[in-house]
Amino acid sequence: MIFKNSVLVHFKIPMAVAAGLPSLLKFRGMSEKKFFEIAAVKFFEELEEEKQEAVEMLESESKLAAQSLALDAALADARKQIRNSRGQQ
């Protein structure tokens, strides 16, 4: 039951429609079980896509963070070199 509710919420099926779902499916010649099997496959495919997008985003952010750290280190090194060159003058 919890899974069915999760599927209904995920696909943004209003409660009024969900209440009439069994009769609608019967009219269409599909059992509730078959509907939720199909919905479950789609549900998990979408979750997998969302997970993949999140992984790609985290990988991208990780690369940006590494670049930022490298820039910070280069700036710190440049500042140190400037201070050292001023000290030699």
C-alpha positions in Angstrom: 0.0 0.0 0.0 2.8 2.4 0.9 4.5 1.7 -2.5 1.2 2.3 -4.3 0.8 5.7 -2.6 4.5 6.5 -3.4 3.8 5.7 -7.1 0.6 7.8 -7.1 2.4 10.7 -5.5 5.5 10.4 -7.8 3.3 10.5 -10.9 1.2 13.3 -9.4 -2.1 11.4 -9.7 -4.7 13.3 -7.7 -6.6 11.5 -4.9 -9.9 11.8 -6.8 -8.4 10.1 -9.8 -6.7 7.5 -7.6 -10.0 6.7 -6.0 -11.5 5.9 -9.4 -8.4 4.1 -10.7 -9.7 0.5 -10.2 -12.9 1.1 -12.2 -10.9 3.0 -14.9 -8.4 0.2 -15.2 -11.2 -2.4 -15.4 -12.8 -0.3 -18.1 -9.4 -0.3 -19.9 -9.1 -4.0 -19.5 -6.1 -3.8 -17.1 -5.8 -5.2 -13.6 -4.6 -3.0 -10.8 -1.7 -5.4 -10.3 -0.6 -5.0 -13.9 -0.9 -1.2 -13.7 1.3 -1.0 -10.7 3.8 -3.4 -12.2 4.1 -1.1 -15.2 4.2 2.0 -13.0 6.8 0.4 -10.7 9.1 -0.2 -13.7 8.7 3.4 -14.9 9.1 4.7 -11.3 12.4 2.9 -10.8 13.6 3.9 -14.3 13.0 7.6 -13.4 14.7 7.1 -10.0 17.7 5.6 -11.7 17.8 8.6 -14.1 17.5 11.0 -11.2 20.3 9.2 -9.4 22.5 9.3 -12.5 21.9 13.0 -12.9 22.8 13.6 -9.2 26.0 11.5 -9.6 27.0 13.6 -12.7 26.2 16.8 -10.9 28.4 15.7 -7.9 31.2 14.7 -10.2 31.0 18.1 -11.9 31.0 19.9 -8.6 33.9 17.8 -7.4 35.9 18.8 -10.5 35.0 22.5 -9.9 36.0 22.2 -6.2 39.4 20.7 -7.2 40.0 23.5 -9.7 39.0 26.0 -7.1 41.5 24.5 -4.6 44.2 24.5 -7.3 43.5 28.2 -8.0 43.6 29.0 -4.3 47.0 27.3 -4.0 48.3 29.1 -7.1 47.2 32.4 -5.7 48.8 31.7 -2.3 52.0 30.8 -4.1 51.9 33.9 -6.2 51.3 36.1 -3.1 54.2 34.4 -1.4 56.5 35.0 -4.4 55.4 38.7 -4.4 56.2 39.0 -0.7 59.6 37.3 -1.2 60.4 39.5 -4.2 59.5 42.7 -2.2 61.7 41.5 0.6 64.7 41.1 -1.7 64.5 44.7 -3.0 
